[in-house]
């Protein structure tokens, strides 16, 4: 299982000139490796708050992404992450906590601040998927 940050999906939906290709490769390589992709349901909020493009929701389905609802258990893990790592933002803690609770071995993001935290899961920079 691989956790994926919302920025990966946003780059694809927005066809971001710098990061769209790497974001697509991240999902393609993950799925081709036989791994599942997991995200927090918060991803839907973050994607749709920036675009009215409903293809974003289709992208979640097409990429074999498992969307996990925010639960009390995830809230506890996210709260503990924030306590242990001052400066970790609540949405980031929720995304990472979701991946941890889903059993993900690593988490793909382009958030440079998030990549600096040692949160108990392998953090993979999106640039690793750039051609």
N, CA and C atoms as an extended XYZ file, in Angstrom:
393
Properties=species:S:1:pos:R:3:atomname:S:1:resname:S:1:resid:I:1 pbc="F F F"
N         0.851       -1.182        0.000 N   UNK     1
C         0.000        0.000        0.000 CA  UNK     1
C         0.893        1.239        0.000 C   UNK     1
N         0.501        2.226       -0.782 N   UNK     2
C         1.219        3.493       -0.874 CA  UNK     2
C         0.261        4.635       -0.596 C   UNK     2
N         0.608        5.473        0.372 N   UNK     3
C        -0.181        6.674        0.619 CA  UNK     3
C         0.232        7.761       -0.355 C   UNK     3
N        -0.744        8.531       -0.795 N   UNK     4
C        -0.471        9.594       -1.766 CA  UNK     4
C        -1.114       10.891       -1.278 C   UNK     4
N        -0.345       11.957       -1.313 N   UNK     5
C        -0.815       13.271       -0.894 CA  UNK     5
C        -1.742       13.861       -1.953 C   UNK     5
N        -2.581       14.779       -1.524 N   UNK     6
C        -3.531       15.402       -2.444 CA  UNK     6
C        -2.830       16.189       -3.544 C   UNK     6
N        -1.640       16.728       -3.277 N   UNK     7
C        -0.974       17.530       -4.303 CA  UNK     7
C        -0.674       16.712       -5.559 C   UNK     7
N        -0.471       15.422       -5.408 N   UNK     8
C        -0.207       14.561       -6.568 CA  UNK     8
C        -1.413       14.564       -7.505 C   UNK     8
N        -2.599       14.408       -6.938 N   UNK     9
C        -3.816       14.401       -7.753 CA  UNK     9
C        -4.134       15.788       -8.304 C   UNK     9
N        -3.884       16.807       -7.520 N   UNK    10
C        -4.151       18.177       -7.971 CA  UNK    10
C        -3.277       18.525       -9.172 C   UNK    10
N        -2.025       18.109       -9.159 N   UNK    11
C        -1.144       18.372      -10.308 CA  UNK    11
C        -1.675       17.734      -11.579 C   UNK    11
N        -2.233       16.546      -11.460 N   UNK    12
C        -2.772       15.854      -12.636 CA  UNK    12
C        -4.023       16.563      -13.137 C   UNK    12
N        -4.942       16.861      -12.245 N   UNK    13
C        -6.203       17.509      -12.632 CA  UNK    13
C        -5.945       18.869      -13.253 C   UNK    13
N        -5.009       19.619      -12.683 N   UNK    14
C        -4.705       20.955      -13.188 CA  UNK    14
C        -3.724       20.933      -14.351 C   UNK    14
N        -3.217       19.755      -14.712 N   UNK    15
C        -2.203       19.621      -15.753 CA  UNK    15
C        -1.048       20.596      -15.491 C   UNK    15
N        -0.548       20.531      -14.265 N   UNK    16
C         0.515       21.430      -13.816 CA  UNK    16
C         1.733       21.282      -14.739 C   UNK    16
N         2.245       22.386      -15.270 N   UNK    17
C         3.343       22.301      -16.246 CA  UNK    17
C         4.624       21.664      -15.714 C   UNK    17
N         4.892       21.826      -14.437 N   UNK    18
C         6.135       21.299      -13.880 CA  UNK    18
C         5.976       19.915      -13.243 C   UNK    18
N         4.819       19.653      -12.634 N   UNK    19
C         4.699       18.438      -11.823 CA  UNK    19
C         3.701       17.394      -12.314 C   UNK    19
N         2.923       17.705      -13.326 N   UNK    20
C         1.896       16.769      -13.806 CA  UNK    20
C         2.492       15.446      -14.270 C   UNK    20
N         3.557       15.494      -15.032 N   UNK    21
C         4.159       14.264      -15.568 CA  UNK    21
C         4.666       13.367      -14.438 C   UNK    21
N         5.335       13.956      -13.466 N   UNK    22
C         5.846       13.174      -12.334 CA  UNK    22
C         4.694       12.592      -11.527 C   UNK    22
N         3.623       13.356      -11.358 N   UNK    23
C         2.461       12.874      -10.612 CA  UNK    23
C         1.828       11.671      -11.315 C   UNK    23
N         1.696       11.761      -12.625 N   UNK    24
C         1.145       10.630      -13.390 CA  UNK    24
C         2.051        9.407      -13.258 C   UNK    24
N         3.359        9.620      -13.372 N   UNK    25
C         4.305        8.513      -13.256 CA  UNK    25
C         4.263        7.873      -11.875 C   UNK    25
N         4.074        8.673      -10.853 N   UNK    26
C         3.991        8.139       -9.489 CA  UNK    26
C         2.837        7.152       -9.369 C   UNK    26
N         1.676        7.537       -9.909 N   UNK    27
C         0.517        6.640       -9.837 CA  UNK    27
C         0.707        5.418      -10.732 C   UNK    27
N         1.207        5.641      -11.944 N   UNK    28
C         1.406        4.533      -12.881 CA  UNK    28
C         2.393        3.520      -12.318 C   UNK    28
N         3.534        3.985      -11.834 N   UNK    29
C         4.558        3.069      -11.303 CA  UNK    29
C         4.069        2.332      -10.066 C   UNK    29
N         3.302        3.004       -9.239 N   UNK    30
C         2.771        2.365       -8.041 CA  UNK    30
C         1.821        1.236       -8.410 C   UNK    30
N         0.908        1.517       -9.319 N   UNK    31
C        -0.077        0.506       -9.733 CA  UNK    31
C         0.600       -0.624      -10.503 C   UNK    31
N         1.526       -0.295      -11.394 N   UNK    32
C         2.238       -1.338      -12.157 CA  UNK    32
C         3.054       -2.264      -11.261 C   UNK    32
N         3.505       -1.733      -10.136 N   UNK    33
C         4.262       -2.551       -9.176 CA  UNK    33
C         3.332       -3.453       -8.367 C   UNK    33
N         2.035       -3.353       -8.644 N   UNK    34
C         1.060       -4.183       -7.943 CA  UNK    34
C         0.649       -3.628       -6.596 C   UNK    34
N         0.996       -2.391       -6.350 N   UNK    35
C         0.677       -1.758       -5.082 CA  UNK    35
C        -0.648       -1.007       -5.192 C   UNK    35
N        -1.350       -0.918       -4.084 N   UNK    36
C        -2.573       -0.129       -4.020 CA  UNK    36
C        -2.233        1.278       -3.557 C   UNK    36
N        -3.060        2.222       -3.953 N   UNK    37
C        -2.904        3.615       -3.558 CA  UNK    37
C        -3.991        3.929       -2.537 C   UNK    37
N        -3.603        4.595       -1.444 N   UNK    38
C        -4.607        4.989       -0.461 CA  UNK    38
C        -4.509        6.482       -0.199 C   UNK    38
N        -5.669        7.071        0.066 N   UNK    39
C        -5.753        8.488        0.402 CA  UNK    39
C        -6.825        8.679        1.463 C   UNK    39
N        -6.716        9.798        2.130 N   UNK    40
C        -7.763       10.219        3.051 CA  UNK    40
C        -8.902       10.836        2.237 C   UNK    40
N       -10.113       10.742        2.753 N   UNK    41
C       -11.237       11.406        2.080 CA  UNK    41
C       -11.035       12.915        2.027 C   UNK    41
N       -10.117       13.426        2.840 N   UNK    42
C        -9.760       14.842        2.790 CA  UNK    42
C        -9.236       15.236        1.405 C   UNK    42
N        -8.690       14.282        0.670 N   UNK    43
C        -8.200       14.552       -0.687 CA  UNK    43
C        -9.332       15.086       -1.564 C   UNK    43
N       -10.507       14.531       -1.409 N   UNK    44
C       -11.653       14.982       -2.220 CA  UNK    44
C       -11.946       16.452       -1.931 C   UNK    44
N       -11.950       16.819       -0.664 N   UNK    45
C       -12.188       18.214       -0.289 CA  UNK    45
C       -11.127       19.123       -0.882 C   UNK    45
N        -9.872       18.724       -0.757 N   UNK    46
C        -8.785       19.569       -1.239 CA  UNK    46
C        -8.783       19.694       -2.756 C   UNK    46
N        -9.100       18.642       -3.452 N   UNK    47
C        -9.152       18.705       -4.917 CA  UNK    47
C       -10.304       19.596       -5.363 C   UNK    47
N       -11.486       19.342       -4.828 N   UNK    48
C       -12.669       20.067       -5.288 CA  UNK    48
C       -12.701       21.517       -4.829 C   UNK    48
N       -11.944       21.861       -3.788 N   UNK    49
C       -11.911       23.261       -3.360 CA  UNK    49
C       -11.104       24.113       -4.334 C   UNK    49
N       -10.307       23.473       -5.170 N   UNK    50
C        -9.492       24.213       -6.126 CA  UNK    50
C        -9.968       24.110       -7.553 C   UNK    50
N       -10.938       23.236       -7.805 N   UNK    51
C       -11.409       23.063       -9.179 CA  UNK    51
C       -12.837       22.549       -9.171 C   UNK    51
N       -13.567       22.898      -10.192 N   UNK    52
C       -14.907       22.328      -10.352 CA  UNK    52
C       -14.857       21.146      -11.317 C   UNK    52
N       -13.650       20.758      -11.685 N   UNK    53
C       -13.433       19.675      -12.631 CA  UNK    53
C       -13.756       18.331      -11.963 C   UNK    53
N       -14.900       17.780      -12.264 N   UNK    54
C       -15.341       16.544      -11.634 CA  UNK    54
C       -14.543       15.331      -12.106 C   UNK    54
N       -13.685       15.512      -13.098 N   UNK    55
C       -12.843       14.397      -13.538 CA  UNK    55
C       -11.865       13.990      -12.440 C   UNK    55
N       -11.680       14.859      -11.455 N   UNK    56
C       -10.810       14.534      -10.331 CA  UNK    56
C       -11.329       13.305       -9.595 C   UNK    56
N       -12.626       13.239       -9.421 N   UNK    57
C       -13.201       12.085       -8.746 CA  UNK    57
C       -13.064       10.836       -9.600 C   UNK    57
N       -13.172       10.981      -10.899 N   UNK    58
C       -12.964        9.857      -11.811 CA  UNK    58
C       -11.517        9.388      -11.761 C   UNK    58
N       -10.602       10.316      -11.610 N   UNK    59
C        -9.183        9.974      -11.507 CA  UNK    59
C        -8.939        9.088      -10.283 C   UNK    59
N        -9.586        9.401       -9.180 N   UNK    60
C        -9.435        8.571       -7.988 CA  UNK    60
C        -9.889        7.140       -8.266 C   UNK    60
N       -10.982        6.997       -9.004 N   UNK    61
C       -11.481        5.661       -9.341 CA  UNK    61
C       -10.553        4.952      -10.327 C   UNK    61
N       -10.108        5.663      -11.335 N   UNK    62
C        -9.291        5.063      -12.394 CA  UNK    62
C        -7.914        4.649      -11.895 C   UNK    62
N        -7.421        5.305      -10.877 N   UNK    63
C        -6.068        5.010      -10.398 CA  UNK    63
C        -6.056        3.922       -9.320 C   UNK    63
N        -7.167        3.237       -9.165 N   UNK    64
C        -7.296        2.174       -8.155 CA  UNK    64
C        -7.007        2.697       -6.758 C   UNK    64
N        -7.449        3.888       -6.513 N   UNK    65
C        -7.207        4.515       -5.223 CA  UNK    65
C        -8.287        4.124       -4.236 C   UNK    65
N        -7.850        3.710       -3.048 N   UNK    66
C        -8.778        3.404       -1.969 CA  UNK    66
C        -8.884        4.657       -1.107 C   UNK    66
N       -10.095        5.174       -0.980 N   UNK    67
C       -10.336        6.384       -0.202 CA  UNK    67
C       -10.819        5.966        1.188 C   UNK    67
N       -10.076        6.395        2.209 N   UNK    68
C       -10.411        6.067        3.597 CA  UNK    68
C       -11.084        7.264        4.257 C   UNK    68
N       -12.219        7.010        4.875 N   UNK    69
C       -12.905        8.063        5.615 CA  UNK    69
C       -12.134        8.410        6.877 C   UNK    69
N       -12.310        9.633        7.331 N   UNK    70
C       -11.684       10.120        8.554 CA  UNK    70
C       -12.406        9.487        9.741 C   UNK    70
N       -11.657        8.753       10.549 N   UNK    71
C       -12.236        8.054       11.691 CA  UNK    71
C       -11.599        8.546       12.988 C   UNK    71
N       -12.174        8.115       14.094 N   UNK    72
C       -11.616        8.476       15.399 CA  UNK    72
C       -10.193        7.936       15.542 C   UNK    72
N        -9.946        6.716       15.061 N   UNK    73
C        -8.603        6.137       15.159 CA  UNK    73
C        -7.585        6.947       14.356 C   UNK    73
N        -7.975        7.379       13.176 N   UNK    74
C        -7.083        8.215       12.363 CA  UNK    74
C        -6.864        9.556       13.057 C   UNK    74
N        -7.913       10.099       13.673 N   UNK    75
C        -7.797       11.368       14.394 CA  UNK    75
C        -6.796       11.254       15.543 C   UNK    75
N        -6.806       10.134       16.241 N   UNK    76
C        -5.868        9.929       17.348 CA  UNK    76
C        -4.435        9.874       16.830 C   UNK    76
N        -4.214        9.115       15.768 N   UNK    77
C        -2.863        9.024       15.188 CA  UNK    77
C        -2.416       10.399       14.688 C   UNK    77
N        -3.309       11.111       14.010 N   UNK    78
C        -2.968       12.447       13.504 CA  UNK    78
C        -2.639       13.398       14.650 C   UNK    78
N        -3.408       13.338       15.718 N   UNK    79
C        -3.134       14.179       16.877 CA  UNK    79
C        -1.786       13.869       17.507 C   UNK    79
N        -1.473       12.584       17.601 N   UNK    80
C        -0.172       12.192       18.149 CA  UNK    80
C         0.976       12.654       17.253 C   UNK    80
N         0.775       12.565       15.949 N   UNK    81
C         1.807       13.043       15.021 CA  UNK    81
C         2.053       14.536       15.201 C   UNK    81
N         0.971       15.300       15.352 N   UNK    82
C         1.124       16.751       15.541 CA  UNK    82
C         1.817       17.065       16.857 C   UNK    82
N         1.509       16.312       17.891 N   UNK    83
C         2.149       16.538       19.194 CA  UNK    83
C         3.642       16.217       19.116 C   UNK    83
N         3.981       15.133       18.418 N   UNK    84
C         5.378       14.704       18.311 CA  UNK    84
C         6.191       15.573       17.355 C   UNK    84
N         5.507       16.219       16.431 N   UNK    85
C         6.187       16.991       15.386 CA  UNK    85
C         5.598       18.395       15.294 C   UNK    85
N         6.037       19.287       16.188 N   UNK    86
C         5.548       20.663       16.122 CA  UNK    86
C         5.795       21.235       14.713 C   UNK    86
N         4.807       21.912       14.203 N   UNK    87
C         4.917       22.470       12.856 CA  UNK    87
C         4.218       21.628       11.801 C   UNK    87
N         3.883       20.391       12.136 N   UNK    88
C         3.150       19.545       11.198 CA  UNK    88
C         1.706       20.037       11.135 C   UNK    88
N         1.251       20.366        9.954 N   UNK    89
C        -0.099       20.895        9.778 CA  UNK    89
C        -1.144       19.787        9.930 C   UNK    89
N        -2.314       20.171       10.399 N   UNK    90
C        -3.388       19.195       10.617 CA  UNK    90
C        -3.737       18.411        9.358 C   UNK    90
N        -3.949       19.055        8.195 N   UNK    91
C        -4.274       18.248        7.004 CA  UNK    91
C        -3.177       17.246        6.658 C   UNK    91
N        -1.920       17.658        6.783 N   UNK    92
C        -0.809       16.742        6.498 CA  UNK    92
C        -0.810       15.582        7.480 C   UNK    92
N        -1.062       15.876        8.754 N   UNK    93
C        -1.121       14.819        9.766 CA  UNK    93
C        -2.244       13.832        9.450 C   UNK    93
N        -3.367       14.338        8.983 N   UNK    94
C        -4.492       13.461        8.621 CA  UNK    94
C        -4.118       12.577        7.443 C   UNK    94
N        -3.488       13.149        6.424 N   UNK    95
C        -3.084       12.347        5.258 CA  UNK    95
C        -2.116       11.242        5.655 C   UNK    95
N        -1.104       11.604        6.429 N   UNK    96
C        -0.100       10.621        6.843 CA  UNK    96
C        -0.713        9.587        7.781 C   UNK    96
N        -1.525       10.035        8.729 N   UNK    97
C        -2.169        9.101        9.658 CA  UNK    97
C        -3.053        8.107        8.918 C   UNK    97
N        -3.734        8.566        7.899 N   UNK    98
C        -4.570        7.684        7.088 CA  UNK    98
C        -3.716        6.615        6.427 C   UNK    98
N        -2.591        7.039        5.855 N   UNK    99
C        -1.695        6.075        5.206 CA  UNK    99
C        -1.166        5.059        6.214 C   UNK    99
N        -0.782        5.537        7.381 N   UNK   100
C        -0.280        4.642        8.420 CA  UNK   100
C        -1.354        3.632        8.825 C   UNK   100
N        -2.557        4.112        9.072 N   UNK   101
C        -3.648        3.235        9.500 CA  UNK   101
C        -4.066        2.257        8.397 C   UNK   101
N        -3.843        2.637        7.145 N   UNK   102
C        -4.165        1.755        6.020 CA  UNK   102
C        -3.082        0.709        5.791 C   UNK   102
N        -1.962        0.850        6.498 N   UNK   103
C        -0.874       -0.106        6.347 CA  UNK   103
C         0.093        0.228        5.233 C   UNK   103
N         0.120        1.488        4.824 N   UNK   104
C         1.039        1.897        3.753 CA  UNK   104
C         2.480        1.823        4.231 C   UNK   104
N         3.360        1.459        3.311 N   UNK   105
C         4.781        1.405        3.642 CA  UNK   105
C         5.466        2.739        3.384 C   UNK   105
N         4.856        3.554        2.518 N   UNK   106
C         5.434        4.859        2.225 CA  UNK   106
C         4.359        5.827        1.755 C   UNK   106
N         4.767        7.094        1.635 N   UNK   107
C         3.838        8.185        1.336 CA  UNK   107
C         4.494        9.107        0.320 C   UNK   107
N         3.816        9.336       -0.805 N   UNK   108
C         4.349       10.187       -1.874 CA  UNK   108
C         3.771       11.593       -1.730 C   UNK   108
N         4.654       12.591       -1.737 N   UNK   109
C         4.222       13.982       -1.633 CA  UNK   109
C         5.214       14.906       -2.321 C   UNK   109
N         4.751       16.091       -2.627 N   UNK   110
C         5.631       17.133       -3.148 CA  UNK   110
C         5.754       18.274       -2.141 C   UNK   110
N         5.271       18.043       -0.934 N   UNK   111
C         5.304       19.046        0.130 CA  UNK   111
C         6.671       18.976        0.824 C   UNK   111
N         7.524       19.938        0.527 N   UNK   112
C         8.898       19.923        1.053 CA  UNK   112
C         8.937       19.981        2.584 C   UNK   112
N         8.011       20.704        3.189 N   UNK   113
C         7.971       20.769        4.657 CA  UNK   113
C         7.587       19.408        5.232 C   UNK   113
N         6.616       18.760        4.630 N   UNK   114
C         6.165       17.450        5.108 CA  UNK   114
C         7.269       16.407        4.978 C   UNK   114
N         8.036       16.483        3.903 N   UNK   115
C         9.119       15.524        3.677 CA  UNK   115
C        10.187       15.569        4.767 C   UNK   115
N        10.287       16.666        5.485 N   UNK   116
C        11.305       16.815        6.523 CA  UNK   116
C        10.962       16.078        7.815 C   UNK   116
N         9.701       15.711        7.986 N   UNK   117
C         9.283       15.065        9.232 CA  UNK   117
C         9.511       13.553        9.169 C   UNK   117
N        10.008       13.007       10.256 N   UNK   118
C        10.158       11.564       10.401 CA  UNK   118
C         8.908       11.074       11.128 C   UNK   118
N         7.928       10.644       10.356 N   UNK   119
C         6.606       10.340       10.911 CA  UNK   119
C         6.306        8.845       10.988 C   UNK   119
N         7.321        8.018       10.845 N   UNK   120
C         7.109        6.585       10.999 CA  UNK   120
C         6.672        5.872        9.739 C   UNK   120
N         6.772        6.543        8.622 N   UNK   121
C         6.440        5.950        7.324 CA  UNK   121
C         7.436        6.538        6.321 C   UNK   121
N         7.829        5.750        5.341 N   UNK   122
C         8.784        6.244        4.348 CA  UNK   122
C         8.192        7.383        3.535 C   UNK   122
N         8.869        8.500        3.525 N   UNK   123
C         8.409        9.663        2.770 CA  UNK   123
C         9.142        9.683        1.426 C   UNK   123
N         8.372        9.737        0.342 N   UNK   124
C         8.941        9.685       -1.003 CA  UNK   124
C         8.638       10.996       -1.724 C   UNK   124
N         9.672       11.741       -2.098 N   UNK   125
C         9.440       12.993       -2.838 CA  UNK   125
C         8.922       12.712       -4.245 C   UNK   125
N         7.999       13.529       -4.673 N   UNK   126
C         7.435       13.375       -6.022 CA  UNK   126
C         8.517       13.455       -7.082 C   UNK   126
N         9.571       14.221       -6.840 N   UNK   127
C        10.648       14.368       -7.837 CA  UNK   127
C        11.308       13.031       -8.158 C   UNK   127
N        11.156       12.041       -7.299 N   UNK   128
C        11.709       10.707       -7.606 CA  UNK   128
C        11.061       10.083       -8.837 C   UNK   128
N         9.929       10.618       -9.251 N   UNK   129
C         9.204       10.065      -10.396 CA  UNK   129
C         9.350       10.910      -11.644 C   UNK   129
N        10.132       11.979      -11.555 N   UNK   130
C        10.357       12.844      -12.713 CA  UNK   130
C        11.264       12.128      -13.701 C   UNK   130
N        10.980       12.315      -14.976 N   UNK   131
C        11.812       11.694      -16.030 CA  UNK   131
C        13.132       12.401      -16.172 C   UNK   131
